[in-house]
Amino acid sequence: MNCPSCNREPGGISVRCRYCGMKAPLAVHAGGRSSINGLDPNMGALFCYLGFFVTGIIFYLLEKESRFVRFHALQSLVTFGGITALLLLIRLPFPGARLAEVLYMMLLLGALVLWVLLMLKAYQGEEFEVPLVGDWLKEYL
């Protein structure tokens, strides 16, 4: 896949195009097909979010070639794993249960909106990073 700015093959696994320096989407570096039965990287990235952190774990363990899919798998794992842990903590009984219910519903609604947004951006091949999580994961990969 070519750089959207200069229309050249960026080469390597760099996040920036070596010709024009533009920050290229990770889909450019996906390497064509995923190692999971030749799955398209955009579909693989979408599937990473489909089952929250569970499919993130599965795709991270199975994917060996596509950096794009691995990024989205890890982002799904960290983001929705953290949200699930927060939801479980809020559900623990403590004084002020009404406040806990309001917090629970707000977090659940926010997670639902984030879930749909991440699936949409992944399918479009965009490099959408969740704040605090995305930058850390890029350094990890």
N, C-alpha and C positions, 0 to 999 in steps of 0.2 A: 504494500500500500504506500502511496506517495504522500509527501508532506503537503498539507493543504495550502501552504503559502507559496513555495517555489516549485511544487509538483515534481520533486526529485525523490528518489529512494533515500531515506535518512540513514540507513545502515546502522548496524550495531544494536545495542540495547539502550542507548542514550535516550533521555527524555526530550532532548533538544535536537533539532535537525542540524547536521554538521555543515550544511551549506548556507542556510540563511539564519540559523540560530533560533528559529521560532520554536516555542514549546509545542511539541506534537502530542496528539492524543495517544494514549497507550494502545489503542486499537491499531495504530500504525506499526507498533512493535509486536503485535500479536503473532506474527509469523504465519499468517494464512489460516491454518486450521488448528483446532485444539487437539490435544493428544487423546481426548476421550471420544473414541469412535468418529473422528473427523468432524466433530461438532463445530459449527461456526462460533468464533470467539464472542460475538455479541450475544448469541443465544446462551452460551455457557455462562457469561457474566450475568445475564438475566436469571438463569436458574440458580445461581449462587444466592440470590436474595429470596427466591420463591418460598423456601421453607425456613426463613429467618436464619439463625446461626447453625442449624442442623445441616442444611444444604451447603452452607459455607464450609463446614468441616469436611463434608464429603468431597466437594470440588477441590478443596485445598490438598487433600490427600491423594486424589486421583490425577489431578492436572500436573503434568511435568514440563510442558513446552511453552504454553501461552502465559506470558507475564501479565497480560491484561486480565485473564480469567483468575489467575492466582491473586492479583491485587483485589479484585472484587470479592473473591472468596474470603480473604482475610478481613476485608472491610466489613463484610457481612457478619463474620464470626465475632469480631471485636465489638462492633456497634450493637448488634442485636443480642449478643451475649451479655453485654453491659446493661442494656435496657431491660432484659429479662431479669437480671439480678436485682436491679432497682425496683422493678414491679413486685418481685417476691419480698423484698425488704419492706416496701410500703404496706403490703398485705398483712404483715405481722401485727398481732393485736397490741395496741398501746393506747394510752389516754388520748382523746382528741380524734376519735375514729372518723368523724365527719370530714375533718381536714385531710385525713389519709385517703378517704374515698375520692375527694376532689382532686388531690394530687395524682392518685392512681388513674383516674379517668383522663386527666390532662396529658399525662405521660403516655397513656395508651393511644390517645388520639394523635399526639405528635409522632409516635412510633409508626402508626398506620400511614400518615402522610409521608413520612420519611421513607417508608418501605416502598410505596408506590413511586415516589420520585427517584429513588435509587434504581428500581427496576427499569423505569423509563429511560433514564440516562445511560444505564449499562447497555440496554438494547440499541440505543442510538450510537453506541460506540464512544460516548463522551467520557472524559476522565473527571468525574465528579467526586470530589473528596469531602468526606464528612469532617467538619472542623475538629481539630485535635487528633483525629484518628488517621486521616488520609496522609498527611505529611510524614507521620511516624512510620506508617506502613511502607511508603515509598522508600524511605531510608532502609527499612528492613529487607525489602526485596532487592 
